[in-house]
C-alpha cells in the first residue's frame, strides 16, 4: 500500500488544509505517479460511469535502520467497479462488502422485502381494491365539499336577513339557530364518516404492504446506524470516535450516506493505523464529468464539506495543519460609489469582497454592507438601515445596489425577484466554446438599456432570446454533499436561464499533452457578455462551466474552474432598474476592462 516517492522536493512545513488548498509540489509529484498507474493499467475500465475522485497522501516514516523516508498512499472515493479491494490502494475504513458479513446479509433481507412490496404493488386484486377505495374517498370528499357550500350559502342567507333591518320574531331567530346547529353537526358527521372510511380500509394486501414498509424502514435505519457505528475514525492523537458520535457533535444529525468512504478519511485512517506521519495530500478527478456536477479530468479538488468536514475536523487533531486561506484577512480595493441619495447607494464592488456579512470561513472579510455601515458619511440621518438589495459572489466584481431605508429595500427586492431589472455581466472563459463564433453586431442587437428618456422594459424568463443572443437553460439546485457548490438537476432543479454573446476569442495551441495523461495545455480565452434572466446561486458560473452549457469555466473560478488566476474574471458591468421611491429609470455602466 505504501509507494516509493523519488523526488527532491522538500516537505511542506504544515499539513494541507483539505477544504481549500493550492496543491503542494510534493503532493503533485505523488499524484503524477498515481495518474501514471491509472493510465497504464487501464484501471478505470472497471468503472461503468463517467469518472472517479482519487487521492494521495504523502507520509514520512522510519525504515528498519531508523532513517527518515517518504512515500505515498493512494485511495479512491466509494467503490471502484463495485469493489473496494483493489491492489495499490488503501482499504476502506470498514469493509461492508464481505458477502457473508452482517451488512450484506441484512441488505439481502431488505432486498427480499423490496421484492415482496413490489409484487403486492403490482398485484391486480390489490390495484383494483385501491382504485375502488380511492373512488369511494373521492365521492365522500365531493359530498363533503358540496354540503360545505350549502352551509356557506345558508350562513350568508342568515347574515343577510339579520342585516336587512327588518325585525326578527323569536320563532324566526330560534329557527335560524337550529338550522346553523344542524348544518354544523351534519358537516362534522360527514367529515367523520370520510375519516372513518379512510381508517377502516382493511384490504389484506394493503395491511401486509404497510407492515412490510414499516419493517423495511426499521431494518434500514438499524443497518445504517450499525454501519456508522462500525466506522471508528482515528486522529493524530490516537483518539477514536465513530461516525455517529462525530456527526452528533458537529451537525446534531445522523451522518449522510457514504460518509467515511471519501479519499481523505481512508488515507488518514490507514496512515494512523500504520504509524505513518501525514505530510501533505491532494485529490483529483479522473475521467468525464458527471451529468449533474462539474468535474474536470486531472483537476484538483478540495474535500467535500457535508461528509468530510466533521470527519476531518476530528481526524486532523494532533496535526499541524495549514490555516484556512478563506479565514485570513483579505486585502481588496475599496468599493467605489457611483450614485448616492437618501434612499439608495450604487457601488462598484471589488473582487474578493463579500456583498453581505459572511459566515464561518468568510468571517475575516469585510462586506460591502459592513464597509458602508461603518462609514459615517453614508449612514442615514435617522436610521442605521443599510442592506444589499441583491448579491454578487465574493469573487465577482461590479455593480451592486444597497437600500438605505426599509421601504427602498422592499421595492428593490420586489424588482429583482420579479425580474424587472436588466443585468449584463462580462466574463473571460478558459477555452473556446464549441460551435460558436463572435457576433459582430452584438452591441446593436441586444435590448436597449434603460435611460432617463426611455420606458422600462420588463424582462423575465419567458422573454424570447434576441436573434443575436444564444441561450443556456439548465435547472440548478444546491449540492447538499458539497456546499456551496451548485449542480444541474433536470428533475428537481429550479429553472435557470442565461442569454449570452461571444465578443472575442483568443485561440491558442491546445495539442500539447502532459506526460502519461490526456490533459491538454490549452491557453485559449474567450470574452463573453452574459445576461442572466433568473437569479440562481452561481448561475453564470455553472452555465459557463457545465458540459451542456458553454463547457468553458470562467477564468480563475475557484469552485468550477480549471485555471488559477489573480481573480475570477466575472464582472457585473451593466444594471438597469427603477428608483425604489421616485420610480425614475436608473441605468449604470461599469466596464470590466477585461482584455484578451
Secondary structure, DSSP 8 states (H G I E B T S, - for coil): --EE--------SSB--TTS----HHHHHHHHHHHHHHHHHTGGGG--SSEEEEEEEEEEEE-TTS-EEEEEEEEESS-BTTBS--TTS---SS----TTSHHHHHHHHHHHHHHHHHHHHT-HHHHHHHHHHHHHHHHHHHHHHHHHHHHHHHHHHHHHHHHT-S---HHHHHHHHHHHHHHHHHHHHHHHHHHHHHHT---HHHHHHHHHHHHHHHHHHHHHHHHHHH-EEE-TTS-EEEHHHHHHHHTSS---TTTT-SHHHHHHHHHHHTT-EEEEEEEEEEES--SSS---TT-B----HHHHHHHHHHHTTTS-B---GGGS-------EEEEE-SSEEEEEE-TT--SS---GGGGGS--HHHHHHT-GGGS-SS----EESS---TT-EEEEEEESSHHHHHHHHHHHHTT-SEEEEEEEEES--TT----TTHHHHS-----TTS------TTS---TT-EEEE--EEE-TTSTT-EEE-TTTSB--EEEEEEEEEE------B-TTS--B----EEEEEEEESS--TTHHHHHHHSTTTTS--BTT-TTT-SS--SS--EEEEEEEEE-TTT--EEEEE-------
